């Protein structure tokens, strides 16, 4: 199976809006980070991960 490069994937996003793609990326990042932390023994929830990531991005001047 041949994989498309990043630009090809962006062009063929199956009609998903850029806003929706951003939402999906955000949700995936939160879920992945939360899962990884729980695998390492942390009791953190995805909601707590999101709050922490928001606080970090806010303090660094990002959204």
C-alpha positions as CSV (number, residue, x, y, z in Angstrom):
1,X,0.0,0.0,0.0
2,X,1.4,3.4,-1.0
3,X,1.2,6.2,1.6
4,X,0.4,9.8,0.5
5,X,2.6,12.6,1.6
6,X,1.2,15.3,3.9
7,X,0.3,17.7,1.1
8,X,-1.7,15.0,-0.7
9,X,-3.6,14.1,2.5
10,X,-4.4,17.7,3.1
11,X,-5.8,18.0,-0.5
12,X,-7.8,14.8,0.0
13,X,-9.4,15.4,3.4
14,X,-12.7,13.9,2.2
15,X,-14.6,17.1,2.5
16,X,-13.9,17.6,6.2
17,X,-13.6,21.3,7.1
18,X,-10.3,22.6,8.5
19,X,-12.1,23.5,11.7
20,X,-13.4,19.9,12.1
21,X,-9.9,18.5,11.4
22,X,-8.5,20.8,14.1
23,X,-11.2,19.5,16.6
24,X,-10.4,15.9,15.8
25,X,-6.6,16.5,16.2
26,X,-7.3,18.2,19.6
27,X,-9.5,15.4,20.8
28,X,-6.9,12.8,19.6
29,X,-4.1,14.6,21.3
30,X,-6.0,14.7,24.6
31,X,-7.1,11.1,24.5
32,X,-3.6,9.9,23.5
33,X,-1.9,11.9,26.2
34,X,-4.4,10.7,28.8
35,X,-4.0,7.1,27.8
36,X,-0.2,7.3,27.9
37,X,-0.2,8.9,31.3
38,X,-2.6,6.2,32.6
39,X,-0.4,3.4,31.2
40,X,2.4,4.9,33.2
41,X,0.3,4.7,36.4
42,X,-1.2,8.2,36.6
43,X,-4.8,8.6,37.7
44,X,-5.3,11.7,35.5
45,X,-8.5,12.0,33.5
46,X,-8.8,13.4,29.9
47,X,-10.5,16.4,31.3
48,X,-7.6,17.1,33.6
49,X,-5.2,16.6,30.7
50,X,-7.1,19.1,28.7
51,X,-7.0,21.6,31.6
52,X,-3.3,21.2,32.0
53,X,-2.7,21.6,28.2
54,X,-4.8,24.7,28.2
55,X,-2.9,26.2,31.1
56,X,0.4,25.4,29.4
57,X,-0.7,26.9,26.0
58,X,-2.1,30.0,27.8
59,X,1.1,30.6,29.6
60,X,3.2,30.2,26.4
61,X,1.0,32.7,24.6
62,X,-0.8,30.2,22.3
63,X,-4.6,29.6,22.1
